[in-house]
C-alpha cells in the first residue's frame, strides 16, 4: 500500500513575525498570488500610499517572465525547449544564464550533493512535472537516468551554453530564490526600501517592518502540519531559504522516499536531516545552498558550511528527538 504526501516544498515558515518596537510612521501593503507552483507574499512598508493593484501587476509580470525562462513545468519555457532540443549549443537569455551560472558554481563546490542536471532522476522518482506514480523505479531505470546526469559536462561561458544532447537541466532548486531577488530589485527601482518578499518559503527582506524593527523570519519546526518556529532570523538586505523532505515524499511499503535525490546514487537521500536553513547575501544563493546542504546531511553539510563560511542551521532527528546545529557563520549572524 502506498501512502502519498505531496505538499508544497516550504521548509521556511512563510511568516514574518511582528516584533514590537518604535513606529516607522509608514503603513504596510500586502500583495500575494500564485507563481511557480506555489504562492508569493510581499509586504511593502512606505510612508506614501502604495497602489497595491499596480504593484501586483508588476510583480506578476516579473514572475511570468521568470517562468517563461526557466520553468520545467511550462513546456514552452526557454529551459523546457532547451531540454527537448537535439541541439547542444544555445544562446541563453540574461536571466537564465545568471541562474544557471550560480547553480553551476554550487555544483562545482559540492559536486556529490548538488547537480542541476539531475532532472531525469527527479522525473523518474515522480517529483518533477511528469508524475510517474507513487512507487519506486527499478534499479535499471535509476541507472539509465543516472547515466544522463553530470553537471561537469555543462559549459556556460557568458551566455553561451553547451551541454550533451538529451541532458535535462532542472533549476527548481534555485529559481524561486532568484524570483524573490528579482522582485526585490524591482521594488528598489520603484523607490521602496522597506519590504519583505517571500516565494514558496524563499525570502529576501530589507529595512524595517511597520513597527520599525528588522524583519524576523521564523524557521519552522519540521512537521507535516507546520509547527511553531524554532527560532527567528533577523533579515536586512539578506536572503534566507530552507530545504527539507518532511513534506514532499511518498511511502511504498515501509520505506519513505523524499524529493531530494542524491546525484551520485540516483536515490532519494536517506539520512536523519529534516531541514537546512541558509542565510546568504541573496535568496538565490540561500535557495541553492539549502538544497545542497540538505542533500549532504548534517555531518557533511556542517563541514561544507564551515569550510565555505556559510550561515547554515540544521534540524535533524536523533534518538527520537529533534536536535539542531548551527554553523559558526549562522551563530555569528544570529548573535549580532
N, C-alpha and C positions, 0 to 999 in steps of 0.2 A: 504494500500500500504506500502510495506516495503522498506525503504532506507537503503542500506548497505554501511558501510565504514570499511574495514578490512585492514588497512595499518599496517606496522611494528610498534611494540611497541618500540618506541625510543623517550623518553621524553628528553634525554640529547642530545644536539646538537652534532652530530658526527663531531666535528670540533676542531682542535687545533689552537688557534689564534696565529699568529706570532706577537710577541711583540719585537720591535726593541731594540737592546742592543749591547753589545760587542760580537764580533765573537768568537766562541769556537775554530775555526781552523778546525772543523770537518765538514763533509757533511752528509746530511740526506738520508736515503734509505727508500722508502715506499714499503710495500708489502700489498696485500689485497686479499680477496677471500670470498667465501660463507661458512657459517657454521651456525648451529643451527637455520635454517630458516631465517637467516639474513646475514649480512656480517661483516667481520673484517677488520680493518685498523691498521697497525703497522708502526710506524716510528722509525728508529734506527739512532742515531747520533754517528758517530765514525770518528776518525782521520784515521783509517785504511780502506782499501777497504772492503766493505761488499758484499759477494756473495748472492745477493738477492734471486736467484732461490733456492739455497741450504737452505737458511733460511726459505723460504716459504714452502719447503717440510717438514722441521722440525716442523714448526707451524701447518701445515695441519695434520701431524702425531699426534701431541698432541691433537688437537681438534677432530680428528676422534676417538681417544681413549676415550675422554670425552663423545662424543655422544654415543659410544658403551656401555658406562657405565650407563648414566643417561638420555638419550633421551626418551621421551614418544611418539615421532613421529616415532621412529625406532622400529619396532615390535620385533626385536631380541636383543635389548639392554638388559643389565643386569637388569635395573629397569623395563622395559616392561615385561620381563619374570617373574619377581617377582610379578608384578601386576596381571598377569593372572594365577599365580600358586595357587593351592589349599593348598600348604604348608603354615605354619605360621611362621616358623623359617628359617633364612638364614644367611650364612656367606658372608658378603659383601666385595667387593674389597676395597682397601685403599681409593681410590678417592671417591667412592660412600659413604663410611662411614664418611669421612671428611665433605662432603657437607650436608649429612642428619643430622649429629650431629650439625652443625652450624644452620641449618634450625630449628631443634627441640628446640634449645636454644632460638630462636626468638619466636617460638610457645609458649614456656613457659613464656616468658617475656610479650608477647602481645597476649594472647590466644583468645581474642574476635576479633582480626583483622588479624591474620596470621595463616594459617594452611596448611601444605603440604599434608594432606590427602583430600584436597578439590577437587581433580581430578574429581570425579563423577559429581560435580556441574559444574566445568569448561567445561567438555564434554557435559553435559546436555544443557548448555546455548550456545553451539556451538563455544566455544573459545579454544577447545583442538584439538587433532589430528582427532577426529571423528566429522566432521562438520554436525550438525543435521538440518541445515536450518537456516532461519532468522526470526523465530517467537518465542515468549516467551513460555516456557514449562508450563504445568499445575501445579497448586498448589500441586496436588497429586504426580506428578513426582518430584517436588522440595523436598517435604518432604521425599520421598523414597530415593533420593540421599543424603539428609541431614543426614539420619539415618546411613549412611556409613562413615560419617566424624567425626574426633576427634583425633587430634594428641596426646592427652594424653594417647591414647591406644597403642601408638607405643613405644616400648622399644628398645634402642640401647646401648649395653654395649660393649665397644671396637668396634669390627667389627661384632658383633652378633646382628642381627635384629630379633625382634619378633613383629608381628602385626596380627590383626584379619584376619581370612580368608576372602578374597574378598576385602580387603582395597586397594584402589588405591592411590599410592603416586605420587605426581607431584612436581618436583623440578625446574620447569620453572622459578620460581621467584628468583632463586639464582644461577642457573647453569652457566649462561653467565658470571656473575661476577667471578665465580670460574675459568671459562675458561680463562678470562683475567689475573687472578693471576697466573695460571699455565704457560701461555705463558711468563709472566714477569719473573717467576722463572727460566725458561729455558734460557731466554736472559741473566740473571745474570750468570748462569752456563757457558754460552758461552763467558763471559767476557765483556758484554755490560752494561754500567752504565748510559747511556742516552737514554731513549726510551719513547714512548707512545703507549699503547696497547688499542684498542677500539673494543669491540664486541657488536654490536647492541645497542650502546649507553652507555654501561658499560665500564668505563675507569680506567686504572691504569697507572701512569706515574712516572718517576724518572729522576733526573738530570736536564739537560738543553736541550733546543731545539737548532737548528742550529745557532740561533742568540745569544746564550749564556744566555738566560733568562729562568726562570722557565716556564714549560708548563702551558698555560692558556686554560682552558676548558670552553666553553660557555654554559650557562644554557638557553635553548631555550624558547622563548615566546610561550605559547601554541597556536597552530593553526593547521588546517588541512594541510596547505601547508608548514608549517615550518617557524617560524618567526625569526627575529633578536634576538640575545642573550640579555636577560635582564641584565645579569652580567657574569663575568668570574671568575672562581675559579682557583687559583694557586695550582698546584699539584706537589709534590715532595715526592716520596715514600708513596703515598696515593692513595686510590681508590674513585671513585665517580660514582653514578648511579642516574637515575631519573625514577620514575614511574608515569604514568598518563593514563587516559582513553580517552583523547580527540582525539586519532587517531584509537582506536580499539574498535568499538562499532557497534551496529545496531539499527535501529529505526523501531518500529512497531506502527502504528497509530501515536499518538502524544508523545509516550514515548520512551525515549532513554535508551538503556541498554549497559553499558560498560563492559569491560572484567574482572574487579576486582570484585570478588564475596565475599560477607560478609559470613564468615564461621558460623555465628550464625543464620542469617535469611535464608541463601541459595539463596539470591537475589543479583544482582549487586548493588554495593554501590550507594546511591543516596544522594550526598551532593555537596557542591559548590567548593570542592577542585579540581583543574585542574591538578596539578602535585606536586610531592615532590622530591627534590634532597637531597641526603645524601652523605656526605664525611666521609670516615672511614679509618681505617688502611689498608684495602684491598678492592678490588672491590666486593668480595663475600659478606662481611658484608654490604657494601653500597647497593648492589642489594637487598638483603633480607629485610633490614630495610626500604628502599624506598617503597617497596611494602606494608609492614606492616603499615607505617605511612600514605600512600596514602589511604589505606583501612580505617584507623581510621578517616581521615578527619582533617582539620586544627586545630580545637579546641582540640580534644582528642589527635591528633598526636603531637601537640605542647607540651602538658602536658607530654606525654611519652618521647619525645625527651629531654625535660628539666630535667626530673627526672633521665634519664639514661645518661645524658651528651652527647647526640648525636648531631652531626653537621647537622642540617636539615634546608632546605629552602622550604617554602610552597608558591605556587602560587594559588590563589583562586579568585572566582568571587563574587562580592558584589555590588548590585545596578547597574548591567550592566558594572562594571569596573573591571579590573584586579588589584588585590592587592597582596602584598607579606608579609611574616612574616618569620623571621629568628630566630632560636633557639639561646640561648646565646653562645653555643659552635660554631655554624656556624659564628656568628658575630665575635667572638674572632679569629676564623681561618682566615676570610677574611680581618680583620683589621691588621693582622701581617705584 
